[in-house]
Amino acid sequence: MPGTTAKSRIEQGRMGRWQWLAVAITVGLNGLDGFDVLSISFASPGIAKDWGVDQATLGWVLSMELLGMAIGSILLGGVADKIGRRPTILGCLAAMAIGMWSAGQAGSVMVLLGWRLLTGLGIGGMLAAINAAAAEVSNLRWRSLAMALMVIGYPIGGVIGGLGVQAIYGSGGTWHDVFTMGAIATALCIPLVWFGLPETTAWLDRKQPAGALDRINRTLKHFGHAAADALSELSADDQKGSLADIFKPGLIGVTLLITLAYFAHITSFYFVLKWVPKIVVDLGFEPRAAAGVLTWANVGGASGGAVLGLLATRIGLKRVTIGALLISVGVVVWFGQGARDLTQLATVVGITGFFTNSAIVGLYSLFAIIFPTHVRATGTGFAIGVGRGGAALAPVLAGYLFQAGFALSTVAMVMACGSLVAALALIALKESRSV
């Protein structure tokens, strides 16, 4: 009977406080990504000093977790579709905690690189799984806001992590303590997930393992909903899910366009974040002043993500995201005009972060909507994994342009084209699923 399946109970029902708590847990989990990216930046000077590594080697240290994230997102997103969101998240958290703790104990570059790769693998797989989980514990009315809140965990984690790192160094700590703090924070998230984030009813309804209906109804009761009467009727193909599925005729166009959009925009986004320190130094300030400017980028990013989530509930997710991408083109070009002083630069970076991160929020939300349940984490993981390539490409491409003699304003115009390409890709996207 209509309205009695688990899917309809969640999608059409109200959002209870335990559902919002589950969303809040995904916000905290995404914050671990924001902290990790910032922690390696703060730790790198100490690593270089202690071990006497050159800049090329340090570049590998800075990039290794990005490589791990790309691999983890692509490979482990499929795992989340096969074995469930919850066990994948728990396994990734365990890998991250071990990787962070062991990185803090590392005594050589090669050992550190190995543990950073493991940490990145865990983060990549977790990102794909929590994106699907946040969408599937939310009803249709508030899904865009829930997704926005999950994504802004990244800049929030960057802000809180940055303050924690500054406190560590202020009290005489070392780069080893930075990773130790990350390991402890990650380990504390494991019981939060264990007790507060049940397996999603959408995944159980799709995969239908033994006892699925009983597990679904326990979760529905916990969330304050009436029990479901039956599982959905599925074909054999519905219960399968593999990386190849997102390239089948019905999804290949969607997969390629949304992946292109994310990859292209992330190059613009990371161009700003990675080149802020150089601009701060060019203004005549100490490198540590960049931390304060980057904090404003995170504050702006968190604010922009929340605003986009609210607007998407009224205007429509795709239109709002395209608008944010087009404005991002303008603000990245504006960023390239430079600034007279640190205050003006912080303002420009904050506003740039507002729009560029709000577009990322929109893209993450679109991942959860355009990919069906059985390949939701797979499709999300593929797009994020390829997108991390854009994150790694951005500073490299900009560096070559600077080395060729181009001014900051010209480089910014080139890098802003990423957001423009992303907007055009979304305009061409004909999503078959409704918000």
C-alpha positions as a Python dict, from the first residue, in 0.01 Angstrom:
ca = {
    (1, 'M'): (0, 0, 0),
    (2, 'P'): (123, 352, -77),
    (3, 'G'): (278, 534, 212),
    (4, 'T'): (367, 225, 418),
    (5, 'T'): (727, 156, 305),
    (6, 'A'): (1033, 271, 495),
    (7, 'K'): (1128, 509, 215),
    (8, 'S'): (797, 694, 229),
    (9, 'R'): (800, 708, 611),
    (10, 'I'): (1132, 894, 609),
    (11, 'E'): (1084, 1105, 297),
    (12, 'Q'): (730, 1223, 370),
    (13, 'G'): (741, 1229, 751),
    (14, 'R'): (856, 1504, 981),
    (15, 'M'): (1218, 1551, 1090),
    (16, 'G'): (1247, 1433, 1450),
    (17, 'R'): (1518, 1534, 1694),
    (18, 'W'): (1700, 1200, 1657),
    (19, 'Q'): (1716, 1251, 1282),
    (20, 'W'): (1867, 1594, 1335),
    (21, 'L'): (2114, 1436, 1579),
    (22, 'A'): (2216, 1189, 1308),
    (23, 'V'): (2270, 1481, 1070),
    (24, 'A'): (2474, 1660, 1339),
    (25, 'I'): (2699, 1354, 1368),
    (26, 'T'): (2771, 1370, 994),
    (27, 'V'): (2858, 1739, 1038),
    (28, 'G'): (3118, 1644, 1298),
    (29, 'L'): (3254, 1364, 1081),
    (30, 'N'): (3300, 1598, 786),
    (31, 'G'): (3478, 1837, 1024),
    (32, 'L'): (3753, 1576, 1060),
    (33, 'D'): (3834, 1632, 692),
    (34, 'G'): (3863, 2008, 746),
    (35, 'F'): (4087, 1956, 1047),
    (36, 'D'): (4311, 1706, 868),
    (37, 'V'): (4377, 1932, 569),
    (38, 'L'): (4468, 2220, 800),
    (39, 'S'): (4670, 2004, 1042),
    (40, 'I'): (4918, 1889, 780),
    (41, 'S'): (4969, 2251, 673),
    (42, 'F'): (5048, 2348, 1031),
    (43, 'A'): (5266, 2042, 1088),
    (44, 'S'): (5472, 2072, 769),
    (45, 'P'): (5716, 2344, 892),
    (46, 'G'): (5805, 2132, 1195),
    (47, 'I'): (5846, 1822, 980),
    (48, 'A'): (6076, 2008, 741),
    (49, 'K'): (6284, 2145, 1028),
    (50, 'D'): (6315, 1818, 1223),
    (51, 'W'): (6404, 1599, 926),
    (52, 'G'): (6567, 1853, 694),
    (53, 'V'): (6345, 1762, 399),
    (54, 'D'): (6346, 1968, 82),
    (55, 'Q'): (6043, 2138, -72),
    (56, 'A'): (5982, 1862, -326),
    (57, 'T'): (5964, 1598, -54),
    (58, 'L'): (5747, 1823, 159),
    (59, 'G'): (5511, 1855, -136),
    (60, 'W'): (5455, 1480, -123),
    (61, 'V'): (5387, 1501, 250),
    (62, 'L'): (5127, 1771, 187),
    (63, 'S'): (4963, 1586, -101),
    (64, 'M'): (4965, 1224, 16),
    (65, 'E'): (4633, 1237, 200),
    (66, 'L'): (4472, 1396, -110),
    (67, 'L'): (4587, 1093, -310),
    (68, 'G'): (4450, 864, -42),
    (69, 'M'): (4119, 1051, -38),
    (70, 'A'): (4082, 1017, -415),
    (71, 'I'): (4144, 642, -403),
    (72, 'G'): (3929, 595, -93),
    (73, 'S'): (3636, 790, -234),
    (74, 'I'): (3629, 592, -559),
    (75, 'L'): (3684, 246, -411),
    (76, 'L'): (3513, 267, -73),
    (77, 'G'): (3205, 451, -200),
    (78, 'G'): (3112, 122, -365),
    (79, 'V'): (3175, -59, -37),
    (80, 'A'): (2923, 168, 136),
    (81, 'D'): (2663, 69, -122),
    (82, 'K'): (2740, -301, -71),
    (83, 'I'): (2778, -343, 306),
    (84, 'G'): (2600, -31, 436),
    (85, 'R'): (2670, 327, 536),
    (86, 'R'): (2724, 262, 908),
    (87, 'P'): (2986, -16, 893),
    (88, 'T'): (3175, 171, 622),
    (89, 'I'): (3187, 487, 834),
    (90, 'L'): (3300, 293, 1141),
    (91, 'G'): (3573, 114, 946),
    (92, 'C'): (3695, 439, 791),
    (93, 'L'): (3705, 609, 1131),
    (94, 'A'): (3918, 326, 1268),
    (95, 'A'): (4159, 361, 974),
    (96, 'M'): (4175, 738, 1020),
    (97, 'A'): (4241, 714, 1395),
    (98, 'I'): (4519, 459, 1342),
    (99, 'G'): (4666, 665, 1057),
    (100, 'M'): (4666, 992, 1251),
    (101, 'W'): (4805, 839, 1570),
    (102, 'S'): (5079, 654, 1383),
    (103, 'A'): (5169, 965, 1180),
    (104, 'G'): (5241, 1139, 1508),
    (105, 'Q'): (5481, 858, 1603),
    (106, 'A'): (5653, 840, 1262),
    (107, 'G'): (6030, 869, 1255),
    (108, 'S'): (6092, 904, 882),
    (109, 'V'): (5934, 1054, 572),
    (110, 'M'): (5850, 718, 413),
    (111, 'V'): (5674, 595, 725),
    (112, 'L'): (5484, 924, 754),
    (113, 'L'): (5376, 903, 389),
    (114, 'G'): (5235, 555, 447),
    (115, 'W'): (5026, 662, 745),
    (116, 'R'): (4908, 976, 566),
    (117, 'L'): (4794, 758, 276),
    (118, 'L'): (4595, 538, 516),
    (119, 'T'): (4437, 845, 676),
    (120, 'G'): (4339, 977, 333),
    (121, 'L'): (4186, 643, 234),
    (122, 'G'): (3969, 653, 545),
    (123, 'I'): (3860, 1012, 490),
    (124, 'G'): (3776, 948, 124),
    (125, 'G'): (3559, 647, 202),
    (126, 'M'): (3392, 824, 493),
    (127, 'L'): (3302, 1129, 281),
    (128, 'A'): (3114, 914, 30),
    (129, 'A'): (2932, 726, 305),
    (130, 'I'): (2830, 1025, 517),
    (131, 'N'): (2702, 1211, 213),
    (132, 'A'): (2463, 922, 145),
    (133, 'A'): (2378, 884, 515),
    (134, 'A'): (2293, 1252, 565),
    (135, 'A'): (2056, 1240, 268),
    (136, 'E'): (1891, 916, 370),
    (137, 'V'): (1813, 1009, 732),
    (138, 'S'): (1646, 1333, 614),
    (139, 'N'): (1299, 1395, 477),
    (140, 'L'): (1246, 1559, 138),
    (141, 'R'): (1150, 1897, 283),
    (142, 'W'): (1470, 1946, 483),
    (143, 'R'): (1714, 1732, 283),
    (144, 'S'): (1889, 2025, 113),
    (145, 'L'): (1943, 2197, 449),
    (146, 'A'): (2064, 1874, 609),
    (147, 'M'): (2313, 1824, 326),
    (148, 'A'): (2429, 2185, 357),
    (149, 'L'): (2489, 2142, 729),
    (150, 'M'): (2687, 1825, 666),
    (151, 'V'): (2912, 1994, 410),
    (152, 'I'): (2982, 2302, 622),
    (153, 'G'): (3130, 2069, 880),
    (154, 'Y'): (3447, 2098, 669),
    (155, 'P'): (3511, 2470, 732),
    (156, 'I'): (3387, 2441, 1090),
    (157, 'G'): (3640, 2162, 1146),
    (158, 'G'): (3905, 2384, 991),
    (159, 'V'): (3827, 2669, 1230),
    (160, 'I'): (3811, 2454, 1545),
    (161, 'G'): (4113, 2249, 1440),
    (162, 'G'): (4312, 2562, 1365),
    (163, 'L'): (4238, 2699, 1712),
    (164, 'G'): (4339, 2367, 1864),
    (165, 'V'): (4667, 2360, 1672),
    (166, 'Q'): (4747, 2716, 1775),
    (167, 'A'): (4682, 2617, 2138),
    (168, 'I'): (4917, 2319, 2104),
    (169, 'Y'): (5199, 2530, 1965),
    (170, 'G'): (5127, 2805, 2217),
    (171, 'S'): (5180, 2560, 2502),
    (172, 'G'): (5508, 2429, 2363),
    (173, 'G'): (5371, 2129, 2171),
    (174, 'T'): (5515, 1992, 1847),
    (175, 'W'): (5383, 1869, 1515),
    (176, 'H'): (5361, 1520, 1666),
    (177, 'D'): (5095, 1650, 1906),
    (178, 'V'): (4890, 1788, 1615),
    (179, 'F'): (4838, 1438, 1476),
    (180, 'T'): (4777, 1297, 1824),
    (181, 'M'): (4497, 1548, 1875),
    (182, 'G'): (4346, 1444, 1543),
    (183, 'A'): (4362, 1077, 1640),
    (184, 'I'): (4187, 1140, 1971),
    (185, 'A'): (3913, 1349, 1806),
    (186, 'T'): (3859, 1076, 1546),
    (187, 'A'): (3846, 797, 1804),
    (188, 'L'): (3584, 989, 2004),
    (189, 'C'): (3361, 991, 1696),
    (190, 'I'): (3344, 611, 1685),
    (191, 'P'): (3103, 573, 1982),
    (192, 'L'): (2899, 867, 1851),
    (193, 'V'): (2842, 683, 1524),
    (194, 'W'): (2787, 351, 1701),
    (195, 'F'): (2505, 485, 1921),
    (196, 'G'): (2370, 780, 1722),
    (197, 'L'): (2385, 688, 1353),
    (198, 'P'): (2186, 374, 1267),
    (199, 'E'): (2202, 209, 928),
    (200, 'T'): (1979, 406, 694),
    (201, 'T'): (1635, 267, 619),
    (202, 'A'): (1685, 349, 250),
    (203, 'W'): (1987, 117, 227),
    (204, 'L'): (1812, -160, 422),
    (205, 'D'): (1503, -126, 204),
    (206, 'R'): (1714, -145, -110),
    (207, 'K'): (1949, -431, -12),
    (208, 'Q'): (1692, -620, 201),
    (209, 'P'): (1929, -834, 411),
    (210, 'A'): (1790, -1088, 659),
    (211, 'G'): (1576, -913, 920),
    (212, 'A'): (1568, -589, 720),
    (213, 'L'): (1208, -498, 804),
    (214, 'D'): (1265, -546, 1179),
    (215, 'R'): (1579, -330, 1166),
    (216, 'I'): (1395, -65, 965),
    (217, 'N'): (1108, -51, 1212),
    (218, 'R'): (1344, -20, 1509),
    (219, 'T'): (1503, 280, 1339),
    (220, 'L'): (1165, 428, 1246),
    (221, 'K'): (1049, 393, 1607),
    (222, 'H'): (1371, 558, 1728),
    (223, 'F'): (1309, 846, 1486),
    (224, 'G'): (948, 880, 1602),
    (225, 'H'): (775, 736, 1294),
    (226, 'A'): (513, 466, 1253),
    (227, 'A'): (631, 124, 1150),
    (228, 'A'): (656, 27, 785),
    (229, 'D'): (423, -249, 668),
    (230, 'A'): (645, -395, 400),
    (231, 'L'): (968, -366, 209),
    (232, 'S'): (968, -219, -138),
    (233, 'E'): (931, -452, -434),
    (234, 'L'): (1265, -464, -612),
    (235, 'S'): (1407, -635, -914),
    (236, 'A'): (1731, -831, -897),
    (237, 'D'): (1914, -541, -1064),
    (238, 'D'): (1790, -299, -797),
    (239, 'Q'): (1975, -491, -528),
    (240, 'K'): (2306, -481, -712),
    (241, 'G'): (2545, -189, -712),
    (242, 'S'): (2888, -150, -864),
    (243, 'L'): (3114, 119, -1005),
    (244, 'A'): (3012, 11, -1355),
    (245, 'D'): (2646, 96, -1284),
    (246, 'I'): (2711, 471, -1284),
    (247, 'F'): (2839, 442, -1643),
    (248, 'K'): (2537, 257, -1778),
    (249, 'P'): (2316, 434, -2037),
    (250, 'G'): (2070, 572, -1784),
    (251, 'L'): (2336, 733, -1563),
    (252, 'I'): (2652, 791, -1766),
    (253, 'G'): (2555, 1143, -1876),
    (254, 'V'): (2463, 1243, -1521),
    (255, 'T'): (2784, 1090, -1383),
    (256, 'L'): (3013, 1266, -1629),
    (257, 'L'): (2846, 1607, -1601),
    (258, 'I'): (2826, 1619, -1220),
    (259, 'T'): (3185, 1490, -1192),
    (260, 'L'): (3304, 1754, -1439),
    (261, 'A'): (3120, 2023, -1243),
    (262, 'Y'): (3279, 1919, -912),
    (263, 'F'): (3628, 1875, -1061),
    (264, 'A'): (3618, 2211, -1240),
    (265, 'H'): (3486, 2413, -946),
    (266, 'I'): (3721, 2255, -693),
    (267, 'T'): (4017, 2388, -894),
    (268, 'S'): (3888, 2743, -843),
    (269, 'F'): (3814, 2678, -475),
    (270, 'Y'): (4156, 2534, -388),
    (271, 'F'): (4340, 2796, -593),
    (272, 'V'): (4219, 3057, -344),
    (273, 'L'): (4289, 2848, -33),
    (274, 'K'): (4637, 2738, -139),
    (275, 'W'): (4765, 3077, -258),
    (276, 'V'): (4647, 3290, 33),
    (277, 'P'): (4975, 3232, 227),
    (278, 'K'): (5185, 3364, -64),
    (279, 'I'): (4970, 3675, -97),
    (280, 'V'): (4999, 3739, 276),
    (281, 'V'): (5380, 3721, 251),
    (282, 'D'): (5376, 3945, -58),
    (283, 'L'): (5194, 4205, 151),
    (284, 'G'): (5490, 4205, 389),
    (285, 'F'): (5340, 3998, 674),
    (286, 'E'): (5475, 3691, 849),
    (287, 'P'): (5354, 3353, 714),
    (288, 'R'): (5167, 3287, 1041),
    (289, 'A'): (4934, 3575, 957),
    (290, 'A'): (4789, 3351, 683),
    (291, 'A'): (4619, 3141, 953),
    (292, 'G'): (4396, 3432, 1049),
    (293, 'V'): (4307, 3504, 686),
    (294, 'L'): (4230, 3138, 619),
    (295, 'T'): (4005, 3136, 924),
    (296, 'W'): (3791, 3398, 753),
    (297, 'A'): (3776, 3179, 444),
    (298, 'N'): (3634, 2901, 661),
    (299, 'V'): (3390, 3134, 839),
    (300, 'G'): (3269, 3261, 503),
    (301, 'G'): (3244, 2907, 370),
    (302, 'A'): (3035, 2787, 665),
    (303, 'S'): (2801, 3085, 637),
    (304, 'G'): (2761, 3044, 262),
    (305, 'G'): (2680, 2676, 295),
    (306, 'A'): (2406, 2742, 551),
    (307, 'V'): (2252, 3018, 340),
    (308, 'L'): (2251, 2799, 28),
    (309, 'G'): (2083, 2518, 219),
    (310, 'L'): (1801, 2750, 328),
    (311, 'L'): (1760, 2903, -19),
    (312, 'A'): (1751, 2560, -182),
    (313, 'T'): (1439, 2469, 19),
    (314, 'R'): (1255, 2760, -146),
    (315, 'I'): (1413, 2826, -485),
    (316, 'G'): (1543, 2488, -595),
    (317, 'L'): (1881, 2327, -544),
    (318, 'K'): (2009, 2323, -900),
    (319, 'R'): (1923, 2687, -972),
    (320, 'V'): (2077, 2810, -647),
    (321, 'T'): (2395, 2609, -711),
    (322, 'I'): (2432, 2745, -1065),
    (323, 'G'): (2386, 3097, -925),
    (324, 'A'): (2655, 3036, -662),
    (325, 'L'): (2894, 2905, -929),
    (326, 'L'): (2844, 3209, -1152),
    (327, 'I'): (2904, 3446, -861),
    (328, 'S'): (3211, 3240, -770),
    (329, 'V'): (3359, 3330, -1109),
    (330, 'G'): (3335, 3698, -1019),
    (331, 'V'): (3468, 3671, -664),
    (332, 'V'): (3769, 3459, -768),
    (333, 'V'): (3857, 3724, -1028),
    (334, 'W'): (3811, 3987, -753),
    (335, 'F'): (4045, 3787, -529),
    (336, 'G'): (4306, 3816, -804),
    (337, 'Q'): (4305, 4194, -784),
    (338, 'G'): (4498, 4170, -456),
    (339, 'A'): (4450, 4386, -147),
    (340, 'R'): (4608, 4689, 16),
    (341, 'D'): (4627, 4540, 365),
    (342, 'L'): (4551, 4230, 569),
    (343, 'T'): (4204, 4346, 670),
    (344, 'Q'): (4095, 4399, 313),
    (345, 'L'): (4243, 4064, 210),
    (346, 'A'): (4058, 3886, 491),
    (347, 'T'): (3734, 4048, 375),
    (348, 'V'): (3789, 3944, 14),
    (349, 'V'): (3883, 3590, 115),
    (350, 'G'): (3581, 3564, 347),
    (351, 'I'): (3339, 3671, 74),
    (352, 'T'): (3511, 3443, -177),
    (353, 'G'): (3481, 3153, 67),
    (354, 'F'): (3112, 3233, 115),
    (355, 'F'): (3022, 3179, -250),
    (356, 'T'): (3275, 2914, -353),
    (357, 'N'): (3192, 2688, -57),
    (358, 'S'): (2817, 2740, -98),
    (359, 'A'): (2856, 2603, -452),
    (360, 'I'): (3036, 2298, -310),
    (361, 'V'): (2745, 2249, -70),
    (362, 'G'): (2508, 2253, -366),
    (363, 'L'): (2715, 1998, -556),
    (364, 'Y'): (2728, 1759, -260),
    (365, 'S'): (2352, 1790, -223),
    (366, 'L'): (2306, 1717, -593),
    (367, 'F'): (2515, 1400, -555),
    (368, 'A'): (2262, 1271, -303),
    (369, 'I'): (1967, 1351, -527),
    (370, 'I'): (2068, 1253, -879),
    (371, 'F'): (2220, 914, -790),
    (372, 'P'): (1967, 643, -692),
    (373, 'T'): (2006, 466, -359),
    (374, 'H'): (2186, 155, -484),
    (375, 'V'): (2473, 363, -632),
    (376, 'R'): (2443, 678, -423),
    (377, 'A'): (2769, 631, -235),
    (378, 'T'): (2939, 485, -544),
    (379, 'G'): (2849, 785, -761),
    (380, 'T'): (2930, 1031, -485),
    (381, 'G'): (3263, 861, -418),
    (382, 'F'): (3358, 867, -786),
    (383, 'A'): (3278, 1238, -822),
    (384, 'I'): (3460, 1328, -501),
    (385, 'G'): (3758, 1110, -590),
    (386, 'V'): (3802, 1266, -933),
    (387, 'G'): (3738, 1607, -778),
    (388, 'R'): (4027, 1560, -538),
    (389, 'G'): (4239, 1546, -850),
    (390, 'G'): (4121, 1898, -921),
    (391, 'A'): (4220, 1995, -568),
    (392, 'A'): (4572, 1867, -629),
    (393, 'L'): (4586, 2021, -977),
    (394, 'A'): (4485, 2373, -872),
    (395, 'P'): (4803, 2486, -691),
    (396, 'V'): (5024, 2311, -949),
    (397, 'L'): (4856, 2479, -1248),
    (398, 'A'): (4860, 2817, -1077),
    (399, 'G'): (5227, 2768, -991),
    (400, 'Y'): (5322, 2706, -1352),
    (401, 'L'): (5128, 3016, -1458),
    (402, 'F'): (5308, 3227, -1199),
    (403, 'Q'): (5642, 3080, -1306),
    (404, 'A'): (5563, 3173, -1667),
    (405, 'G'): (5542, 3536, -1558),
    (406, 'F'): (5167, 3590, -1540),
    (407, 'A'): (5037, 3835, -1280),
    (408, 'L'): (4801, 3729, -999),
    (409, 'S'): (4508, 3901, -1174),
    (410, 'T'): (4562, 3700, -1492),
    (411, 'V'): (4610, 3371, -1307),
    (412, 'A'): (4290, 3433, -1110),
    (413, 'M'): (4095, 3491, -1432),
    (414, 'V'): (4221, 3158, -1568),
    (415, 'M'): (4145, 2969, -1248),
    (416, 'A'): (3800, 3127, -1220),
    (417, 'C'): (3708, 2952, -1543),
    (418, 'G'): (3672, 2632, -1341),
    (419, 'S'): (3358, 2765, -1173),
    (420, 'L'): (3225, 2878, -1512),
    (421, 'V'): (3276, 2532, -1661),
    (422, 'A'): (3099, 2384, -1357),
    (423, 'A'): (2799, 2614, -1406),
    (424, 'L'): (2774, 2519, -1774),
    (425, 'A'): (2792, 2148, -1683),
    (426, 'L'): (2500, 2187, -1441),
    (427, 'I'): (2298, 2380, -1699),
    (428, 'A'): (2347, 2085, -1934),
    (429, 'L'): (2257, 1834, -1660),
    (430, 'K'): (1909, 1688, -1699),
    (431, 'E'): (1853, 1525, -1365),
    (432, 'S'): (1587, 1257, -1358),
    (433, 'R'): (1530, 1269, -983),
    (434, 'S'): (1341, 1541, -801),
    (435, 'V'): (1471, 1737, -503),
}
